[in-house]
């Protein structure tokens, strides 16, 4: 089927990468991208690229442009209330084995633009619209749009509509929240209109009791800016704090800012400046760190892609890139059998995504609730970095051939450009 007629719900990274590779496989494919926002969302915090996603951006010819747009972050430095460094975890300088700071730290908006620019004139883009509901048929999926009420039939509906995917809920006949696993981390993101890092390229991470974190990341803007993050890391038993955070999240930005002022006013370090800058920012948003643990990622001719199917904080962007590539690759390999293509996509991506989601308490271990816990963590991190054990482990792993785990995907036979 060389003239696939496909609807992608969501104009983000996952959908754009999928469209790029599908058009490589089938240049005559008809692709419609529907985006619920009135404009393309080219904003967002720093994301990174790891594992097989590094290979994919190279095959797309996007590596150099991505490198030119990176934040130039050199690593993360853990600090005390007086600003004194406790430990510094630097980037490795390699793309096959990376530390907390990736070789490809880039703001989400910049990366989304890099991916959508090559395909935007080759797809139909509908803004300020979304999928209201759909009906599965043997030879297609009938979609009704929310605002226009227009009804259209597609060969495939690709849900790339994010963590709270409405399409996922309809596909699984459940509430979208039922697949959300709460990692116990709430984050507020915003741009600070001054350089609180004073020209430094190391991100700075400060912990206070109660799982409160002030995290500042460099911004290469020549005007001098900083990317601010206020994190609240809660334990499974801290129901009261979770509910306060969730309630503010539901109520919106104003309510969440007020709660941040209440919770962070006494933490020390540069918190007063950060809170003031939060109020002055024009790009504030807040979210819950959550994984999507879906029992399946396709049903009939509806398929979940990226965060809609397997959101994984810290690795989600890479999974979105990998998923887009694999989905297009399987449609290339099975041109007349969509069912088999989607089954193969699920067999490749779902186990890999589940393995990537890791343990349940990583953020709680890194961010202790008490001063005593923070002191112990600082001693451990300080010893590891002072003795360069982190660098030694990386070097030994590399020498032994251990690199970042990659997805076991086929060698797709893409047509020549």
VOGU-3710 file (C-alpha; in Angstrom, 3 decimals, decimal comma):
1> xxxxxxxxxx> 0,000/0,000/0,000  1,998/2,981/-1,277  -0,704/5,576/-0,600  -1,329/5,081/3,119  -3,912/7,483/4,531  -2,869/8,103/8,155  -4,006/10,391/10,949  -1,498/11,335/13,643  -2,943/12,895/16,780  -0,210/15,163/18,196
11> xxxxxxxxxx> 2,432/17,285/16,483  5,268/16,560/18,903  8,497/14,641/18,544  7,039/11,128/18,237  4,560/12,022/15,512  7,069/14,067/13,513  9,727/11,335/13,554  7,142/8,756/12,475  5,940/10,998/9,635  9,546/11,568/8,473
21> xxxxxxxxxx> 10,266/7,856/8,173  6,878/6,921/6,764  7,369/9,465/3,967  10,797/7,935/3,382  9,126/4,539/2,981  6,049/5,788/1,126  6,596/9,212/-0,496  2,978/9,302/-1,687  1,460/8,641/1,734  -1,292/11,007/2,842
31> xxxxxxxxxx> -0,549/12,098/6,390  -2,746/14,369/8,477  -1,476/15,691/11,812  -4,099/17,055/14,175  -2,925/19,217/17,082  -5,220/20,327/19,908  -3,251/23,525/20,578  -3,902/26,590/18,367  -0,221/26,629/17,338  2,715/24,251/17,275
41> xxxxxxxxxx> 4,079/23,852/20,820  7,738/24,707/20,309  8,573/25,216/23,986  9,575/23,022/26,899  12,355/22,021/29,251  15,618/20,302/28,397  15,350/16,787/26,980  18,064/14,376/25,866  18,784/11,677/23,302  20,186/8,257/24,189
51> xxxxxxxxxx> 20,482/4,639/23,095  19,169/3,716/19,630  17,733/7,227/19,246  21,304/8,490/18,710  21,652/6,185/15,690  18,263/7,289/14,344  19,025/11,028/14,409  22,242/10,256/12,526  20,305/8,313/9,869  17,899/11,254/9,618
61> xxxxxxxxxx> 20,821/13,586/8,945  19,833/15,647/11,989  22,799/15,048/14,302  24,802/18,165/13,453  21,800/20,485/13,648  20,849/18,998/17,012  24,405/19,411/18,305  24,389/23,056/17,212  21,238/23,659/19,266  22,254/21,886/22,495
71> xxxxxxxxxx> 22,312/23,688/25,829  26,068/23,042/26,276  25,430/21,640/29,725  28,657/19,996/30,957  27,271/18,050/33,909  25,408/18,354/37,200  26,844/19,753/40,419  25,182/18,983/43,753  25,476/21,951/46,133  24,851/22,860/49,769
81> xxxxxxxxxx> 22,832/25,844/51,016  25,924/28,093/50,910  26,539/27,151/47,261  29,542/24,932/48,059  29,906/22,024/45,666  29,354/18,555/47,144  29,852/16,462/44,019  30,061/16,973/40,269  28,899/14,401/37,734  30,203/15,425/34,326
91> xxxxxxxxxx> 29,082/14,428/30,862  31,173/11,627/29,369  31,898/13,267/26,026  30,562/10,133/24,340  27,225/9,218/22,798  27,448/5,437/23,304  27,764/5,593/27,093  26,368/8,691/28,807  26,037/10,058/32,326  23,079/11,952/33,834
101> xxxxxxxxxx> 23,924/14,787/31,446  23,592/13,596/27,868  25,734/14,601/24,892  22,463/15,789/23,375  20,855/18,059/25,975  18,453/20,242/23,995  15,297/22,189/24,761  12,204/20,312/23,692  10,953/23,128/21,466  14,195/23,280/19,487
111> xxxxxxxxxx> 14,164/19,519/18,944  10,500/19,488/17,944  11,194/22,202/15,348  14,168/20,275/13,922  11,962/17,224/13,433  8,841/18,897/12,055  10,514/21,329/9,642  11,448/18,685/7,013  7,918/17,262/6,839  5,589/20,189/7,514
121> xxxxxxxxxx> 5,035/20,971/3,822  4,425/17,308/3,037  1,624/16,724/5,548  -1,742/18,289/6,257  -1,599/20,074/9,612  -4,848/20,844/11,447  -4,453/23,073/14,516  -6,890/23,709/17,365  -8,574/20,367/16,789  -8,569/16,861/18,263
131> xxxxxxxxxx> -10,101/13,409/17,942  -13,461/13,187/19,690  -14,042/9,480/19,093  -13,355/6,727/16,590  -14,908/3,540/15,283  -12,859/0,547/14,171  -13,623/-1,256/10,932  -11,845/-4,108/9,182  -10,395/-1,860/6,493  -9,907/1,346/8,448
141> xxxxxxxxxx> -10,789/3,554/11,387  -13,559/6,156/11,232  -12,648/9,292/13,160  -14,955/12,064/14,342  -13,231/15,366/15,110  -14,120/17,265/18,279  -14,713/20,808/17,014  -15,640/20,508/13,355  -17,618/17,259/13,921  -16,192/16,179/10,568
151> xxxxxxxxxx> -16,066/12,409/10,022  -13,205/10,842/8,052  -11,839/7,356/7,477  -8,145/6,516/7,756  -6,040/3,398/7,269  -4,393/4,030/10,628  -4,883/6,270/13,677  -1,601/7,035/15,465  -2,071/8,340/18,997  0,907/10,574/19,752
161> xxxxxxxxxx> -1,140/12,724/22,108  0,978/12,437/25,211  0,807/11,237/28,794  -2,920/11,831/29,238  -3,832/10,359/25,838  -7,595/10,436/25,346  -7,213/7,975/22,473  -5,423/5,498/24,759  -8,361/5,634/27,127  -10,832/4,968/24,319
171> xxxxxxxxxx> -8,692/2,180/22,870  -8,441/0,422/26,233  -12,011/1,324/27,245  -10,751/2,921/30,444  -9,830/6,265/31,953  -6,413/7,470/30,691  -5,279/7,888/34,312  -5,590/4,157/34,906  -2,362/3,497/32,976  -0,457/6,279/34,755
181> xxxxxxxxxx> 2,104/5,180/37,327  2,904/7,983/39,771  6,668/8,174/40,421  6,126/10,564/43,308  7,695/13,565/41,544  5,999/16,877/40,718  7,953/19,492/38,754  7,514/23,157/37,936  9,465/24,438/34,909  10,138/28,051/33,935
191> xxxxxxxxxx> 12,732/30,340/32,388  14,589/32,712/34,709  15,413/35,981/32,950  18,870/36,266/34,501  21,917/34,028/34,670  21,895/32,596/38,182  24,687/30,215/37,141  26,945/33,206/36,345  28,086/31,856/33,018  28,734/28,336/34,298
201> xxxxxxxxxx> 27,831/25,347/32,163  27,218/23,014/35,085  23,621/22,512/36,174  23,188/22,889/39,950  21,074/20,657/42,169  20,148/21,636/45,729  18,185/19,474/48,161  16,212/20,573/51,205  14,235/18,418/53,615  10,863/17,054/52,642
211> xxxxxxxxxx> 12,037/16,055/49,172  12,233/19,663/47,964  14,700/20,304/45,117  15,875/23,491/43,422  17,447/22,539/40,090  18,999/25,146/37,805  20,147/24,371/34,266  22,146/26,501/31,829  20,497/28,318/28,938  22,783/29,322/26,036
221> xxxxxxxxxx> 20,721/32,430/25,251  23,258/35,298/24,934  20,946/37,599/26,896  21,731/35,559/30,011  19,028/33,216/31,249  18,621/30,118/33,434  16,145/27,269/33,267  14,515/26,800/36,664  12,997/23,630/38,069  11,271/23,206/41,420
231> xxxxxxxxxx> 10,789/19,530/42,267  8,819/17,855/45,007  9,776/14,224/45,586  7,302/12,399/47,812  7,279/8,948/49,356  4,397/6,533/48,812  3,174/7,145/52,349  3,061/10,942/52,145  -0,538/11,090/50,967  -1,183/14,592/52,339
241> xxxxxxxxxx> 1,646/16,261/50,370  0,756/14,341/47,209  -2,830/15,540/47,431  -1,774/19,169/47,974  0,409/18,976/44,873  -2,195/17,172/42,779  -4,914/19,616/43,809  -2,750/22,589/42,768  -1,897/20,797/39,521  -5,590/20,380/38,728
251> xxxxxxxxxx> -6,359/24,005/39,582  -3,708/25,400/37,244  -0,571/27,529/37,157  -1,638/30,267/39,580  -2,535/27,787/42,270  0,654/25,800/41,702  2,872/28,918/41,889  1,244/29,873/45,195  1,908/26,394/46,580  5,547/26,547/45,445
261> xxxxxxxxxx> 5,967/29,839/47,294  4,573/28,235/50,445  6,669/25,099/50,185  10,000/26,615/49,086  10,132/29,918/50,983  12,388/28,515/53,720  14,655/26,122/51,789  17,656/28,448/51,465  20,318/28,755/48,736  18,940/30,927/45,876
271> xxxxxxxxxx> 15,297/29,951/46,459  14,078/33,563/47,011  15,479/34,669/43,637  14,101/31,569/41,953  10,605/32,086/43,398  10,568/35,726/42,325  11,717/34,722/38,827  9,009/32,073/38,706  6,397/34,809/39,144  8,031/36,901/36,399
281> xxxxxxxxxx> 8,351/34,056/33,904  6,122/33,812/30,850  6,529/30,106/30,139  5,669/28,466/33,478  4,184/25,008/33,416  3,939/22,153/35,884  3,474/18,425/35,594  3,625/15,079/37,323  6,536/12,762/36,581  4,690/9,666/35,560
291> xxxxxxxxxx> 5,169/6,511/33,561  2,567/5,070/31,245  2,296/1,339/31,771  -0,167/0,253/29,103  -0,992/-3,449/28,746  -0,885/-3,091/24,959  0,011/-0,355/22,489  -2,203/-1,237/19,558  -5,693/-2,467/18,894  -7,016/-2,988/15,400
301> xxxxxxxxxx> -5,891/0,040/13,405  -5,221/2,289/16,388  -1,666/2,471/17,718  -0,030/4,319/20,630  3,243/6,146/20,021  5,683/7,862/22,389  4,388/9,107/25,748  0,857/7,983/24,875  2,034/4,378/24,985  5,133/4,232/27,177
311> xxxxxxxxxx> 6,006/7,559/28,818  9,246/7,182/30,772  10,709/10,279/32,481  14,400/10,647/31,627  14,136/8,398/28,575  10,825/9,421/27,040  12,215/11,526/24,203  14,511/8,716/23,112  11,640/6,221/23,241  9,514/8,596/21,146
321> xxxxxxxxxx> 12,224/8,773/18,469  12,795/5,015/18,533  9,059/4,271/18,458  8,451/6,533/15,461  11,271/4,851/13,553  10,187/1,290/14,409  6,512/1,896/13,601  7,382/3,294/10,160  9,915/0,512/9,643  7,361/-2,203/10,339
331> xxxxxxxxxx> 4,848/-0,590/7,966  7,636/-0,595/5,368  8,330/-4,279/6,002  4,638/-5,257/5,873  3,087/-2,971/3,238  -0,081/-5,010/2,746  -0,525/-6,267/6,312  -1,130/-3,467/8,806  -2,142/-5,928/11,508  1,191/-7,746/11,374
341> xxxxxxxxxx> 3,114/-4,457/11,222  1,433/-3,181/14,394  1,909/-6,504/16,167  5,621/-6,475/15,341  5,879/-2,845/16,523  4,342/-3,844/19,861  6,585/-6,920/20,191  9,678/-4,725/19,720  8,736/-1,599/21,656  6,655/-2,735/24,621
351> xxxxxxxxxx> 9,245/-5,038/26,274  12,030/-2,518/25,655  9,973/0,318/27,130  9,010/-1,742/30,185  12,646/-2,658/30,831  13,622/1,007/30,469  11,130/2,129/33,108  13,363/0,726/35,824  12,864/0,722/39,583  10,124/2,459/41,503
361> xxxxxxxxxx> 12,178/4,492/44,015  15,141/5,941/42,115  14,136/9,569/42,677  13,365/8,926/46,351  16,849/7,441/46,876  18,518/10,380/45,116  16,458/12,925/47,051  16,222/11,986/50,746  13,515/13,472/52,949  15,681/14,311/55,992
371> xxxxxxxxxx> 18,847/16,345/56,644  20,524/13,163/57,841  19,624/11,377/54,623  20,848/14,291/52,523  24,175/14,341/54,403  24,707/10,611/53,822  23,910/10,984/50,128  26,308/13,912/49,848  29,108/11,924/51,491  28,551/9,021/49,094
381> xxxxxxxxxx> 28,395/11,228/45,992  31,393/13,240/47,188  33,484/10,106/47,678  32,495/8,667/44,313  33,380/11,823/42,396  36,489/12,711/44,471  37,974/9,263/43,798  36,689/9,473/40,203  34,960/6,153/40,618  32,187/7,352/38,305
391> xxxxxxxxxx> 34,718/8,028/35,539  36,503/4,761/36,217  33,289/2,761/35,985  32,418/4,443/32,684  35,910/3,809/31,280  35,943/0,139/32,321  32,441/-0,419/30,973  33,433/1,113/27,658  36,646/-0,941/27,467  34,660/-4,117/28,100
401> xxxxxxxxxx> 32,194/-3,224/25,389  29,296/-2,267/27,658  27,331/0,585/26,136  23,809/1,892/26,524  21,242/-0,822/25,908  19,692/-0,573/22,458  16,394/-1,789/21,129  16,637/-5,050/19,144  15,143/-3,717/15,916  15,483/-5,119/12,387
411> xxxxxxx> 17,693/-3,639/9,681  14,897/-1,966/7,734  15,532/-1,684/3,998  14,655/1,961/3,403  14,299/3,138/-0,199  17,067/5,422/-1,458  16,318/9,107/-1,036
//
